[in-house]
Structure formats: structure tokens, C-alpha cells
Amino acid sequence: MAIKQKIRIGDLLVQNGVISEDQLQQALVKQKSTGLRLGRTLINLGFVQEDNFLGFLSEQLNIPFVDLRRYRFDALAVQKLSETHARRFRAIVLSEKGGALLVGMADPTDIYAFDALERMLQQPIDQAVVRESELLATLDLVYRRTDEIAGFAEQLDDELTDGQFDLASLAPSSDDSDAPVVKLLQSLFQDAVQIRASDIHIEPDEQVLRIRQRIDGVLQEQVVKERRIAPALVLRLKLMSGLDISEKRLPQDGRFSLKVKERRIDVRLSTMPVEHGESVVMRLLDQTDGAADLDNVGMHGEMLEQFRKLVHMPHGLILVTGPTGSGKTTTLYGALQELNDVGKKIITVEDPVEYRLSRINQVQINPKIGLSFAKVLRAALRQDPDILLVGEIRDQETAEIALRAAMTGHLVLSTLHTNDAVSSAMRLVDMGAEGFLAATAIRAVLAQRLVRRLCDNCYVDYTPDNRERSWIAHVMGSGQTSDIALKAASGCHRCNNTGYRGRIGVFELLVLNDDMADALRRSDSSAFVKAARKSKGYRPLVVSALAEAMNGVTSLEEVYRVAEQIDEEGDFKLEESQPVQTVNEPGTGEQPGAN
């Protein structure tokens, strides 16, 4: 149904007893000062609930109300209306049927917007009413910039003749906003931020240029046929990062900052010579909201409280372990946020510095000039610190300095690249650190992984088969699996048809006790493992992941991925006294693919 005359929605609301005349007059006065629509003003003032208001509109205008969170979009129909006009008129084309377009509008009483849409679309329009907040969020998701990126790539290719390009035209300047290379990069960064990508990969191939974006830990690819624009893109990025543009034979690292969609993005760039040119990988760090705090890293319940107590201890070494991209740095920054106050001197030694934190002395190592972890750590100990963060323990020298610092009144936080918490403490001994040092200094080890969070817009119920039930029973240490209810990924516009949106950490916390310390002193790895698995409250990583699956946060597929990374099937089973714990409100923190 199309609205052909002006509807006095305020009068209708009063006539039907939804609001009072006095509330209407208050809203009209407020509307004059804010310029917002009357409906939005009434909602903001609390005179009417948004769903009640939209339901009223739907009934009065005899048009459907569409919940965009659950709606399956027609991708071709959506593109009939440009993103600019969709945002201007707060409208989206939902589908096409019988030659008519179903258009969702935040304000279906706006006849001027309706007339403009009808002129632009040149097809009959059937209206639907949608929530404005959902509409704006949906526009960010459905208007991907893949076509725009391809178009700017073609423009840049047209400017390049015989592989030559004007260096001056690629250098950053104040009046180059219309240059195709600038438009291409702007579009690329906007698309990445829009879909919450953590990394952008630019990879020249023999015939094409591949642009890949890592979303929730998984790469998605766009292929650009204009292969020869790759050197121009790399050159521009090198200039933005302050790198040597003449050096193409050696890898280089740099960083720069930019503002995208009102968000401040720090870009960490790495170049590497490959067979067909130079590959570029950019890690995108959103600095707008700063680093996550401990409440938002994904830990919850008793484990969160126990870890919080550990990081407030006056001295000792706390290790956070896991492979690259498991969120270790995010967790450590969360701990630093917790500890950062005027009474403590905190120094970090990092490679590289990811988030800049006020009041904390952050040092980035530089091996090219001999500024190693060990050298900076020795210097840091002469700076009267209370807390030290060592980005990674990589060698015997760094391990021994960190351990001795932890024994002499400092709290030391650091990371190791190991599969689980049980194997981490012995790794320091394997590096050459003395067993008595490790036994005395180490307080706890936290192992972690990131699992993809199911999209809350499209997940489906999932019933495990007999084989899966047997595996779950083995992990849980119990034969009771008949009442297990799980969720699985499906796919929709909100999650780019992956079925997942965002990630959450799963954790394994091992607090050292006397038996473990004794095994460390003797460098007895088998005794240490045995003591660790018998320790009170110990819960393996895979069990933590399974708990999130049983809470409907992630899928069994993601649990299997964690299990495969750990590698030893026999490690998963719990003692009968330590069942899988589920929680009513699982942690909601999402972590980027931090190291």
C-alpha cells in the first residue's frame, strides 16, 4: 500500500489513546528544537515504545511490519537503490514481486521520501515499516563496497600506461582526494571497517590481484583483474607508512593512522617480496574504544574472579599462552587496564605496541639496532617498575630475566606460544631456565583460543548424532548426553552468510600448587602434567569451548577446531568431580585477532 496523502500521525495517536494531548504538545515542542521526526521524538521521550509505535503505524496504514534481523534479503533488489539514497530517505528495497518493489521505511508517512523513491526506482512501490536502528545497522551490512573497489581499480588501471606511473600523483598531498589510488584505498578501508575485518591482505598473483579480508579469523577474497595496479597500491601504502619506497627486495614494517566512519583506526603494515611483486598485510586496530577490559575478554564466573585476584598479586609471573591470533595480547591489555593507576609504575616491552595506554611506559623492541626483549627488560628493571609486561618470552635470556624479576618483587605478565596451559611452564625449563626459578616465580598460566560466536540472527537448533554424543560424553566425563541441546550456524546478510558474527575467548587457567612446583624443580614434565590435571578446578580448553557450545554461544564445529589444535584426544576428559559448567549469561566480549 502506498501513502498518497499527509498523515497526521500525532492526531491519530491521540485519538486512539496511545498518547495524551499533553504528551503530543510536549513532543511537538521538542521536535522543533531537535529536527527529528515526531515518531522518533515520542520514542526518545519515553511516551511510547518503539515496537508499539511501529505496530500502530502498521495497523493504521495497513502495511506490514518487517523485522530486519530475521529478513532474508534479495541482494539484487537491494542494489536497485543506491546507498546514498537509502541513507537519505531511511529506506531499503526488500524484495521484488510481480513488478512491484517492497520497500522498508523507517517513516512510511513521509510522502516526500516516498515520491522521491518512486521517481528513482521507476517501479510501483509497496511499503513496509521497519525499526530505524535496525535499518541503519542493516545498511552497513548489505551495501558492501566490492563493486566500488572494482570500479576504482579499473580507473587506476586506466591511468597507468605500460606499467608506468607518476610518483608525484601517488604521494600523499592535501589535494589528492580524487585520485583513483586514494579512492580505492578509502573504499577498501571503509569496507573492512564496515564488515569488522581485522586484517587486509593485498596479494599480487600472475594474472590478478587478490584482496583478502580476515573476518572472525577466516579470510574472504575479492579478485581484481587489474593486476598491474598492485605496485601503485603498495607504493602509496609505503609512503603513508614512512617506508623506503626504493627497497622491494626486503620485508618492511610500518604503521599509520586514519579515520574511517568516525572510528580511529591504527594500521600496522607489513610488506614482503613474493614471486609476482610485494605482498602487503595490514592489521587494523580500532583505537576508538581503546583496549578491552577484563570483563569483556570472554572470561566469566569463578575463572574471571580467580584471574583478577592473580593479576593483583604484588609479585610473580603470570603467563598467557596460545598460538598466534588467539587473543593473548587482548587479555594482557585487559589486565593492564585493571592495574593501571597512579600508584603503580607499569612498563611494557612489546613487538609491536598495539594499543597506546596512558600512564603506561610502552617500549617497542627493534632488533635492527639491538633493542631486544632482554636488553629492554634489563633497562626496565632499573626504572623502578611495579609491573612489567613482556610481549613474548622467546629465548633463555629473556626467560631468566623475567623469572628473576618476578622473584624480586615485580609482577610480570608475558606470553608463550604453546598449545595449552599444562605444557607452558615446562616450556620455560626446556628453553634453559632453571627449574627452581620457574617453580618459585610462576604463579599461574592462562591458555586461550578464540572461537567464532554464532550469529544471533540466523542460528538454528542442532541435535548431535550418536558419534558426537559419544565424543561429548568422553569430554564431559559423563554418560548423560540425552538432554544436550546445541545450536549450529546457518547464514544471513548480517554475518555475510557465514553463520558467525564476532568471536569470544575460551580459557584454561592453571594455578600452580605445591605438587606442580615440586615437579618443576625436578624438571619432571610427566609429574608436572599429572599434578596439573589433578589440580582443583582445572578445566581443559576444549571443555571451556564445549561449555560455550552448550550455552548456545558457539557451535560444535568450533569446539572440534579447538580440540584439533590441542592434538591429544586423551587430554580432554575431566575427573567426574569436575563437570562442565554452563552459565546463564556467557561473556559477550569480542576480541580481535590479536597475537
Secondary structure, 3 states (H helix, E strand, C coil): CCCCCCCCHHHHHHHCCCCCHHHHHHHHHHHHHHCCCHHHHHHHCCCCCHHHHHHHHHHHHCCCECCCCCCCCCHHHHCCCCHHHHHHCCEEEEEEECCEEEEEECCCCCHHHHHHHHHHHCCCEEEEECCHHHHHHHHHHHCCCHHHHHHHHHHHHHHCECCECCHHHHCCCCCCCCCHHHHHHHHHHHHHHHCCCCEEEEEECCCCEEEEEEECCEEEEEEECCHHHHHHHHHHHHHHHCCCCCCCCCCEEEEEEEEECCEEEEEEEEEEEECCEEEEEEEEEECCCCCCCHHHCCCCHHHHHHHHHHHCCCCEEEEEECCCCCCHHHHHHHHHHHHCCCCCCEEEEECCCCCCCCCCEEEECEHHHCECHHHHHHHHHCCCCCEEEECCCCCHHHHHHHHHHHHCCCEEEEEECCCCHHHHHHHHHHHCCCHHHHHHHEEEEEEEEEEEEECCCCCEEECCCHHHHHHHHHHHCCCCCCCCCEEECCCCHHHCCCCEEEEEEEEEEEECCHHHHHHHHCCCHHHHHHHHHHCCCCCCHHHHHHHHHHCCCCCHHHHHHHHHHHCCHHHCCCCCCCCCCCCCCCCCCCCCCCC
